[in-house]
Each structure stands twice: as C-alpha cells, then as structure tokens.
C-alpha cells in the first residue's frame, strides 16, 4: 500500500525554479486533532530562497480513536496520560508510535525515490508531530539533514538508546518550547533535551515566553537554523 493510500498529502515547492528537483524537503508533521493544513502557512513565513527549490510535504495523520476524545480524530498516536515528566514506557501508545514511525519513514523513502536524498530531508513537527520527528528521525536507517521539535518530547525514552540508528547518532536537532506550555509541560521537554544531550546530541535549545503554540521569534530562529543547515548544498 502506498503512502498516498494511507494518508492524504499536500505539497508546495518554493524557490527560484519550483519545477526543479528540490534541493531539500521539509516533511511537516502536525499536532493532535488538526491536519496538514494547520502548518501550511509556514511556507510563506520561512525564507529559504538561498537554498534553492524546497519541497514542503504536509501529511495528514490517520483518523483514530484516542483516550482524550469520544470521537475519532487525526492523531499520530493515542496521547495517553504519563506517570512522570520523562514518560513511562507502559503509559505510552507504543503500537501507535511505531505504526506512525513506519508512515514517516515511507515519506522519507518517497522523497528519495523522487530525487531528494534522505540527507537533504528535514523532519519538522509540532506537538504530536514533534514527537514523531524524534520517533522516526532517530531510528531512520539513512542520515537525515535535521530534526525540528516544536513543543514536543522524546517518546519511549527507555528504548531510544538501543534503537537509535548509527546513521543519525549525531543528527542536528532544533528544539523549541514555551515556558508556559500547559499541554507538554516544560519539565518534560527539558527532560527530553537532557536525555538527548546525554546520548551525545548537540541540541539547539530555544525557550520562549509562550504556551503550546508558535511565536514569530521562534519562526525567525528556525529560519536562521534551517538556512544555515541547508545552504551549503546550494
């Protein structure tokens, strides 16, 4: 079954020649209860023109039943309550996380088949999407360009070291979080940052005075980080 049969995709290509094979791809993963359209405005807010053509891929998470809502909603996994700031393995939806990991990996493979190598692919996610960027990105068997974690946390932390693929043992990671976030509390995000740092990752950590959201300064900081990360390919 193809990725397109599993989930709906939206795409936009920016740059001086949108018909050219992109120099890079950003796979943008949305949060709980929304869809790929939620972060579509990101295309106009980021200026990566110096990189060349950039493809933005906005997949929709599958509709599923979740513990926080009576009706099915778009979710990468069931956001079950956690017992501690670091998140216990027994309380997380491991089956859902691993199923969505396969979907994200299929999107990476799809880009490779279309001419954009994995090392030119960035996984960018918000909230649940940020969790999936770490879940899939750290386990991807091909080196990726980078991971962007906006208001997220490290899933299955007890399994990360054993499952971390050597190809992405030092992949660049941008983490941003609001110090007033009531959905993913700051202590959980900081514990995730510290766990990744202990594994040897150099984390670009950006705290902001905000809640569970995205702010203009965050976009500017992200733009600078992405431009620096991707521009050497141009």
N, C-alpha and C positions, 0 to 999 in steps of 0.2 A: 504494500500500500504506500502510495507516495505521500510526501508531506502535505501537498495540496489537498489530498483526500482526507487527511486527518484534521487539519486546521486551516482556517482561512488566512490568507496572506495579503498584505498591502505593501506596495513598494514605491519608492521615489528615488530618482537618481539626480544628484546635483553636480554642478561643476561646469567647466568651460565647454565640454563635449559630452552631454548626457547619454549619447548613443555609443560612446566608447566603453570598452571593458573597464569597470571601475578600478581605481587604484586601491580602494578599501571598501569594506562593507561593515555597517553597524547593524547588528541584529538587536532590535529594541524590544524588551520584554516588559509588558505592562503589569500592573498590580491587580489585586483581588477585585472581582466584580466589574471591571472595565473591559476594554478590548484594545486592539491595536491602534484605534483612532485616538486614544487618550494621549499618546505621546507624539502624534503626527506633527503638531506644531513645532516640535524640536528641530525639524528640518530647517525652518526659517530662522530659528534662534541661534543655530550653530553656523559659523562661517569657517568652512574647511576648504575654501576655494583654492588655497595654495597646495593642497594635497592632490588636486585633480578631481576627476569624477568620483563621487562617493555614493554608494547604494545604501539606502535605509530600508530595512526589512521589518515590517510590523506584523508579527503573527498574533492571532487570537488564541488564548488558552482555551482548552475544551470546556464545554459546559459539564458541570458535575455537582453532585450533592456535597455540601460542606456542613460542618457542625455548627457554623455560626449563622446559618440561614435556612429557612424552611424550604425555599425554592432553589432549584439548581441555578448556579451562577458560574461565570467564567473564572476558573481558578487553575493554577498550575498544580496545586495540591490542596489537601484539606488543612487549613490553618488551625490545628488543634491547640488548646492551651498548653503552655510549657510549665514545667515544675521549677525551673531555675533560669537565671539570666543567660546561662550558656546553652540551655535547651537539652533535655534528656532524650536519648535515642528512643526510649519507649513511648514518649509522648508525641513524636513527630510522625507525620504520614510518610513513612519511608517508601511505601509502594507508589504513592502518587509522585513523590520527588523523583524516584528512579524512572518512572514512566515518562515524566516530562523531560528528564535528562536525555532520554532517547530522542524525543522530538527536537530538542535544541541541537543535539549532535547531528541529526538528519539535516537541519538547516545549515549547519557548518559544511557538511558534505555537499549539500546542494550548491553552495557558493563555489566550492572547489570545482565542481563539475561545470560551472558557468565561467570559470576563468579567474576567480578570486581565491588565491591560496589561503589556507587557514591562518598563516602568519600575518595576513592582512585583514583579518576579521576581528572585530571588537564585539564582545557581548556586553550590552548595556541594559540594566534593568532597574526598575523602581519597585520597592516593597517586595511582594512575592517574586516579581521579575528579577530583582536584585539577588534574591536567594537562589534563583535558578541560574543566574550568571555565574555564581560561585559553584553551585552544584555541578553544572555541566562543564564550566570552564576549567576547573581544577582537575577534572577527570578526562578531559578531551585528549585523545591519543596523538593529536597534531598540535604543534606550537601555535598559540593564538597571539594576536597583537597585544591585547589587553582586556581587562575586565573592569566594568564600571558598576559600582554597587551604591545605589541611591536609596537610603532609608531601608536597608536590609540587614541581614545577619547570616552567619555561617551555618548551613544546615548539617545535620548529622556530624557534629564536631568530633565525636569519638571515632568516627570512621575515616575522617579526612586524611590523616597522615598515611594510613595503609593504602587508601585508594587514590591518592594524589599521583597523577601520571608524571613521569620524569620529563616529558615534553613541556610541561607547564609548571615546573617546580619553581621558576623564578619569573613567571609572567607578571607584567606590571598591573597593579590594582589601584584604582581610584575609588576611595570610599568617602561618601558624604552623608552627614546625618544631622538632624535637627536636635538641639539640646532640650527642646520642649515636646519631643515626639511621645505621644501617649499610646501609639499603636505598637511600634517597635521601640521599646524604652531605650534611652541612650546607653544604659549599663550593658544591655545585651549587645548593642552594636560595638561598644568598646571592648567587651569580652571577645567578640569575634575578631576585631582588629588585633588584639593581643595574641589570640591563638594563631592567627596567620603570621604575625611577626615572629612568634616562637618557632614557626615552621620555616622561617628564613625569608619570608616575603618582605619586600620593601613597599610599605603601604603609603600611598599619598592620601593622608587623612585630612578631611575638611569638615569641621563642625560649623554649624550655622545657628543663629538665633531664630528658630522657627519650629513648627510642628512637623507632622507627617506630610511633607509637601516638597515642592521645588521652588527655590527663590532665584531672582535674577543674578545675584552674585555667584550662586552655585553654577549656573549656566556659563557664566564668564570664566570661572575657574576650570570647568570641564572643557570648555572650548580651547583654552590655553593648553591643557594637558593633552587633549586629543591632537591638536595641531603639532605639538612637539613630538608626540608618539608616531604620527603618521607621515609628517612632512618629509622625512628622509627618503621616502620611496618615490617622491615626485621627481 
